[in-house]
Amino acid sequence: MSFPPLDHCRTEYRVLAHCCALNEDSSGEELAELLATETPDLELLVDLADWQCVAPLAYRALRKVLPAENPALRLMEDRYREASVRYQLQAANARGALTLLEDQGLQPLAYKGLALAENFYGDPALRPMGDLDIWLREDEAVAADEVLRRNGWFSQDDAERQEVTRQSHHHLPRLTSPDGFVSLELHRFLHELDGAERAEGYLARSLRLSLTAPTEEAKTTFQASTLGTEDHLISLATHFGLDRTVYYQSYAALRQLTDLHLVITRSKVDWPLLRRLAEDASLLGFAWLGIESAVRLFASPVPDPIRAELRDSVPRAEQIERFIDCKVLEPSPWVLHQLVDPEERSTWSLSKALVRRFFWDPRYLREKFGAGSRKRYRRHASDILATVRHIPKTLDQLRVDGWMAELHQRASST
């Protein structure tokens, strides 16, 4: 497999991109050559792999070219083994939850990590999950929540926080499994730009997949439903784009792009259907952003005419290079994230938000560092200093944020 040169990013990210895109059967010769010629900082590589949530993937690739006693490789092996144990717990609880819901006549669809880990990664430990994501029609989601709660699932949030989630989020309050080890989100919409009018289409295009889960006797296979390929790709690409407007750094961006790359590579994608569905949902911009980023980082096999068609729907599409540099391959703090409001992008509004941000916006500090975080003022001051020192990078970030706000506004206003 031939990889893009990625000349604009640091060596460690080039190595991670290679690791994410390699197949299990790949010899790793090109990766070995990269390690030999550019000598990446392996300690930094582990930190970046953790930040991007791809340490198990990095372990799978690097164990072919690094000695077993290498300290960095051992750390990534630990991440791999932890993910393997965690997945067993998640799969067992997923089986229980999905069976409960289907037995009640509901129509749950597994998506994101739960649907991808086993069927696209091969080894589920290569795709760590934070929680289980299950989508249902809006009118079924509340019933599903009640079914799970009656069977021992519970929310760790207080009543007020749960009500806020119900009113303002595309998913219901997060639930914890009866054994206390696994969290689950019931989604009534796939993301914040989704709508109830698309639910019947999701169900009509859904697919059945096989998952394995441990029992007291042995691992057994069970069937579950998931989004159709084209719906899943649009959802993954939209989540990737929306997350880049929320997170002040590039957290988990490579894992999200690896999801896209593997679905594109290992599925028979109906590209005209994908384009039509994305256009109908006003998500052409986000679909192009995620898919094009996967092509540029991992050489994902997307037909050039499709890339061109999707690109033509995006204003100022040349910003993609700056976007990848700032929002995918930049791990340093970004003090001005979410400063550009998709609804109000005037210079006056930006100036007011800028002054408020620099003068210790309490809400921003709570969201960034946590309500109980000590030293948050000192850390915020350090981030501000880094932002001021690197004016060209700061201007690039603001340009990208303005572009992302434009994509978001186009999608949400239609």
Buried (B, 14 or more C-beta within 10 A) or exposed (E): EEBEEBEEBBBBBBBBBBBBBBEEEBEBEBBBEBBEEEEBBBEBBBBBBBBBBBBBBBBBBBBBBBEEEBEBBEBBBEBBEBBBEBBBBBBBBBBBBBBBBBEEEBBBBBBBBBBBBBBBBBBBBBBBBEBBBBBBBBEBBBBBBEBBEEEEBEBEBEEEEBEEBBEEBBBBBBBBBBEEEBBBBBBBBBBBBBEEEBBEBBBEBBBEBEBBBBEEEEEEEBEBBBBBBBBBBBBBBBBBBBBBBEBBBBBBBBBBBBBBBBBBBBBEBBBEBBBEBBBEBBBBBBBBBBBBBBBBBBBBEBEEEBBEBBBEBBEEBEBBEBBBBBBBBBBEBBBBBBBBBBEEBEEEBBEEBBEEBBEEBEEBBEEBBEEEEEEBEEBBBEBBEBBEEEEEBBEBBBBBBBBBBBBBBBBEEE
